[in-house]
């Protein structure tokens, strides 16, 4: 089964990284969902919630204040101006 390699960093700290089956984010052009095999993409991240479905475990929510994200070869890199893990989520591997 294909999966995404996801890394989220804020301007001043590491937020989360790990394997996921889906990433959903709000961009300046609207909401987008990223699944394994998605075509390369570079987008401006809008303020709002990122939703990540890890390969194992519960959905992870991250509140962001903007930034950008890129997708290439099943790797998703999110660089946020400011980001905070929601709920009881803990930082993933680095």
Secondary structure, 3 states (H helix, E strand, C coil): CCCEEEEEEECCCEEEEEEEEEEEEEECCEEEEEECCCCCEEEEECCEEEEEEECCCCCEEEEECCEEEEEECCEEEEEECCEEECCCCCCCCC
